[in-house]
Amino acid sequence: MSADRAASAPGDVLPRRHGDVDVAVFDTAYVVFGHRCMQVHLIDGFGAVVFDACDGDTPRSSLLAEVCDVTGWNETAADAEVESSLQQLVAIGLLEGSTPQDRPPCVGEA
């Protein structure tokens, strides 16, 4: 997955969540456990909206249209926010094709 852009164009399909994550869904947030890095992540707010759409089937343009409709943002602003959220999900390794950060050391590990 590119570090420059999580998807190549606004019309692309959004990436899929990585297959080795467990997801607990709450009202407006997700708690996600990544098995590869043994880390738990809280994803809320706008990031939760983007993470929810990351199913490998949703066109990026559909998410952008929904974001624009709900927020009143123009497509450029919406795309920038979606891209920022996607890059954060890539950085923590929650999307297919991304590499997770190294897991933190456990107590007692050198």
C-alpha positions as YAML, in Angstrom:
chain: A
units: angstrom
residues:
- id: 1
  name: MET
  ca: [0.00, 0.00, 0.00]
- id: 2
  name: SER
  ca: [1.40, 3.37, -0.93]
- id: 3
  name: ALA
  ca: [2.51, 5.65, 1.86]
- id: 4
  name: ASP
  ca: [1.66, 8.61, -0.39]
- id: 5
  name: ARG
  ca: [-1.96, 7.75, -1.03]
- id: 6
  name: ALA
  ca: [-4.08, 4.97, 0.41]
- id: 7
  name: ALA
  ca: [-6.07, 4.78, -2.84]
- id: 8
  name: SER
  ca: [-4.96, 6.11, -6.19]
- id: 9
  name: ALA
  ca: [-7.98, 8.19, -7.20]
- id: 10
  name: PRO
  ca: [-11.25, 9.44, -5.64]
- id: 11
  name: GLY
  ca: [-13.26, 6.94, -7.74]
- id: 12
  name: ASP
  ca: [-11.35, 3.91, -6.46]
- id: 13
  name: VAL
  ca: [-12.76, 1.31, -4.13]
- id: 14
  name: LEU
  ca: [-11.73, 1.83, -0.53]
- id: 15
  name: PRO
  ca: [-9.27, -0.70, 0.86]
- id: 16
  name: ARG
  ca: [-10.37, -3.67, 2.95]
- id: 17
  name: ARG
  ca: [-9.61, -4.06, 6.65]
- id: 18
  name: HIS
  ca: [-6.79, -6.46, 7.36]
- id: 19
  name: GLY
  ca: [-8.05, -9.99, 8.00]
- id: 20
  name: ASP
  ca: [-6.26, -10.47, 11.31]
- id: 21
  name: VAL
  ca: [-8.09, -7.83, 13.34]
- id: 22
  name: ASP
  ca: [-10.87, -8.28, 15.87]
- id: 23
  name: VAL
  ca: [-13.36, -5.42, 15.95]
- id: 24
  name: ALA
  ca: [-15.73, -4.45, 18.75]
- id: 25
  name: VAL
  ca: [-18.35, -1.94, 17.62]
- id: 26
  name: PHE
  ca: [-19.72, 0.67, 20.01]
- id: 27
  name: ASP
  ca: [-22.16, 3.53, 19.33]
- id: 28
  name: THR
  ca: [-19.68, 5.87, 17.65]
- id: 29
  name: ALA
  ca: [-16.38, 4.03, 17.95]
- id: 30
  name: TYR
  ca: [-14.50, 0.85, 17.19]
- id: 31
  name: VAL
  ca: [-12.04, -0.93, 19.43]
- id: 32
  name: VAL
  ca: [-9.73, -2.89, 17.16]
- id: 33
  name: PHE
  ca: [-7.21, -5.53, 18.20]
- id: 34
  name: GLY
  ca: [-4.46, -6.19, 15.65]
- id: 35
  name: HIS
  ca: [-3.05, -9.69, 16.10]
- id: 36
  name: ARG
  ca: [0.09, -9.03, 14.04]
- id: 37
  name: CYS
  ca: [1.27, -6.23, 16.31]
- id: 38
  name: MET
  ca: [-0.60, -7.25, 19.47]
- id: 39
  name: GLN
  ca: [-2.04, -3.74, 19.88]
- id: 40
  name: VAL
  ca: [-5.48, -2.36, 20.64]
- id: 41
  name: HIS
  ca: [-6.66, 0.78, 18.86]
- id: 42
  name: LEU
  ca: [-9.60, 3.06, 19.58]
- id: 43
  name: ILE
  ca: [-11.01, 4.46, 16.36]
- id: 44
  name: ASP
  ca: [-13.66, 7.11, 16.82]
- id: 45
  name: GLY
  ca: [-15.05, 10.24, 15.20]
- id: 46
  name: PHE
  ca: [-14.38, 10.69, 11.51]
- id: 47
  name: GLY
  ca: [-11.84, 7.86, 11.55]
- id: 48
  name: ALA
  ca: [-14.63, 5.47, 12.58]
- id: 49
  name: VAL
  ca: [-16.72, 6.57, 9.59]
- id: 50
  name: VAL
  ca: [-13.81, 5.86, 7.24]
- id: 51
  name: PHE
  ca: [-12.89, 2.56, 8.95]
- id: 52
  name: ASP
  ca: [-16.51, 1.43, 8.67]
- id: 53
  name: ALA
  ca: [-16.42, 2.03, 4.91]
- id: 54
  name: CYS
  ca: [-13.18, 0.04, 4.45]
- id: 55
  name: ASP
  ca: [-14.78, -3.17, 3.23]
- id: 56
  name: GLY
  ca: [-13.01, -3.53, -0.13]
- id: 57
  name: ASP
  ca: [-16.31, -2.89, -1.95]
- id: 58
  name: THR
  ca: [-17.32, 0.69, -1.16]
- id: 59
  name: PRO
  ca: [-16.33, 3.19, -3.86]
- id: 60
  name: ARG
  ca: [-14.37, 6.11, -2.48]
- id: 61
  name: SER
  ca: [-16.74, 8.40, -4.42]
- id: 62
  name: SER
  ca: [-19.71, 7.04, -2.42]
- id: 63
  name: LEU
  ca: [-18.03, 7.82, 0.89]
- id: 64
  name: LEU
  ca: [-17.04, 11.26, -0.37]
- id: 65
  name: ALA
  ca: [-20.61, 12.01, -1.48]
- id: 66
  name: GLU
  ca: [-21.95, 10.96, 1.92]
- id: 67
  name: VAL
  ca: [-19.34, 13.03, 3.77]
- id: 68
  name: CYS
  ca: [-20.09, 16.09, 1.62]
- id: 69
  name: ASP
  ca: [-23.83, 15.65, 2.18]
- id: 70
  name: VAL
  ca: [-23.52, 15.35, 5.96]
- id: 71
  name: THR
  ca: [-20.80, 17.94, 6.57]
- id: 72
  name: GLY
  ca: [-21.36, 20.46, 3.79]
- id: 73
  name: TRP
  ca: [-17.69, 20.19, 2.81]
- id: 74
  name: ASN
  ca: [-16.66, 20.38, -0.83]
- id: 75
  name: GLU
  ca: [-15.24, 17.21, -2.41]
- id: 76
  name: THR
  ca: [-11.63, 18.41, -2.14]
- id: 77
  name: ALA
  ca: [-11.93, 19.00, 1.61]
- id: 78
  name: ALA
  ca: [-13.76, 15.71, 2.11]
- id: 79
  name: ASP
  ca: [-11.17, 13.80, 0.11]
- id: 80
  name: ALA
  ca: [-8.35, 15.33, 2.14]
- id: 81
  name: GLU
  ca: [-10.00, 14.24, 5.40]
- id: 82
  name: VAL
  ca: [-10.73, 10.74, 4.06]
- id: 83
  name: GLU
  ca: [-7.15, 10.42, 2.86]
- id: 84
  name: SER
  ca: [-5.80, 11.56, 6.22]
- id: 85
  name: SER
  ca: [-7.90, 8.93, 8.00]
- id: 86
  name: LEU
  ca: [-6.84, 6.23, 5.54]
- id: 87
  name: GLN
  ca: [-3.18, 7.12, 6.04]
- id: 88
  name: GLN
  ca: [-3.60, 6.80, 9.80]
- id: 89
  name: LEU
  ca: [-5.22, 3.36, 9.36]
- id: 90
  name: VAL
  ca: [-2.35, 2.35, 7.06]
- id: 91
  name: ALA
  ca: [0.23, 3.60, 9.57]
- id: 92
  name: ILE
  ca: [-1.14, 1.35, 12.31]
- id: 93
  name: GLY
  ca: [-1.47, -1.63, 9.95]
- id: 94
  name: LEU
  ca: [-5.25, -2.07, 9.98]
- id: 95
  name: LEU
  ca: [-5.80, -2.15, 6.21]
- id: 96
  name: GLU
  ca: [-4.88, -4.93, 3.79]
- id: 97
  name: GLY
  ca: [-1.46, -4.42, 2.27]
- id: 98
  name: SER
  ca: [-0.21, -2.27, 5.14]
- id: 99
  name: THR
  ca: [2.50, -3.21, 7.59]
- id: 100
  name: PRO
  ca: [1.79, -2.67, 11.27]
- id: 101
  name: GLN
  ca: [4.09, -0.76, 13.54]
- id: 102
  name: ASP
  ca: [6.35, -2.88, 15.70]
- id: 103
  name: ARG
  ca: [4.54, -4.03, 18.77]
- id: 104
  name: PRO
  ca: [5.63, -2.38, 21.99]
- id: 105
  name: PRO
  ca: [7.77, -4.48, 24.33]
- id: 106
  name: CYS
  ca: [5.96, -6.41, 27.03]
- id: 107
  name: VAL
  ca: [6.85, -6.09, 30.67]
- id: 108
  name: GLY
  ca: [10.00, -8.09, 31.28]
- id: 109
  name: GLU
  ca: [11.13, -8.12, 27.62]
- id: 110
  name: ALA
  ca: [14.50, -6.65, 26.79]
...
